[in-house]
Amino acid sequence: MSDLKKSIIKNILDKKFNKANDDFASLMKDKTHSAIQDFKSAFKYTKLEPETETEPTETQPEGTTDG
């Protein structure tokens, strides 16, 4: 168990709730920031190339012939 977690438990047992709340808040802030960084690193932004308009080519449907 980390020192911060041990001090939170000790402060709760010693009825030092304000100190325990401060320690808990900093612990949760650290976990939140690390979770956000993990989330950001899991996704990579890929810029999509704009579609270029091409002229449609005239093709005859299969099975039809002229004449």
C-alpha positions as CSV (number, residue, x, y, z in Angstrom):
1,M,0.0,0.0,0.0
2,S,1.4,3.4,-0.9
3,D,2.3,6.0,1.8
4,L,-0.6,8.2,0.7
5,K,-3.1,5.4,1.2
6,K,-1.7,4.5,4.5
7,S,-1.8,8.1,5.7
8,I,-5.5,8.3,4.6
9,I,-6.4,5.3,6.6
10,K,-4.4,6.5,9.6
11,N,-6.1,9.9,9.5
12,I,-9.5,8.3,9.3
13,L,-8.8,6.1,12.3
14,D,-7.4,9.1,14.2
15,K,-10.6,11.0,13.2
16,K,-8.6,13.6,11.3
17,F,-11.3,13.7,8.6
18,N,-10.2,17.0,7.0
19,K,-6.7,15.8,6.4
20,A,-8.0,12.4,5.1
21,N,-10.3,14.3,2.7
22,D,-7.4,16.4,1.4
23,D,-5.3,13.3,0.9
24,F,-8.1,11.4,-0.8
25,A,-8.8,14.4,-3.1
26,S,-5.1,14.5,-4.2
27,L,-5.1,10.7,-4.7
28,M,-8.3,10.9,-6.9
29,K,-6.9,13.8,-8.8
30,D,-3.7,11.9,-9.6
31,K,-5.8,8.8,-10.7
32,T,-8.1,11.0,-12.8
33,H,-5.2,12.7,-14.6
34,S,-3.5,9.4,-15.3
35,A,-6.7,7.9,-16.6
36,I,-7.2,10.9,-18.9
37,Q,-3.7,10.6,-20.2
38,D,-4.2,6.8,-20.8
39,F,-7.4,7.6,-22.7
40,K,-5.7,10.2,-24.8
41,S,-2.8,7.9,-25.7
42,A,-5.2,5.1,-26.7
43,F,-6.6,7.2,-29.6
44,K,-4.6,8.6,-32.4
45,Y,-6.1,11.5,-34.5
46,T,-6.0,10.7,-38.2
47,K,-6.8,13.6,-40.5
48,L,-9.1,12.5,-43.3
49,E,-8.2,13.6,-46.8
50,P,-10.9,15.5,-48.5
51,E,-12.7,13.5,-51.2
52,T,-11.8,14.6,-54.7
53,E,-14.7,14.7,-57.1
54,T,-14.1,12.4,-60.1
55,E,-16.1,12.5,-63.3
56,P,-18.4,9.5,-63.6
57,T,-17.4,7.3,-66.5
58,E,-20.1,6.1,-68.7
59,T,-20.4,2.3,-68.6
60,Q,-23.1,0.1,-70.0
61,P,-24.9,-2.2,-67.6
62,E,-23.9,-5.8,-68.1
63,G,-26.1,-7.8,-70.5
64,T,-27.1,-4.9,-72.7
65,T,-25.7,-4.1,-76.1
66,D,-26.2,-1.3,-78.6
67,G,-27.7,-2.3,-81.9
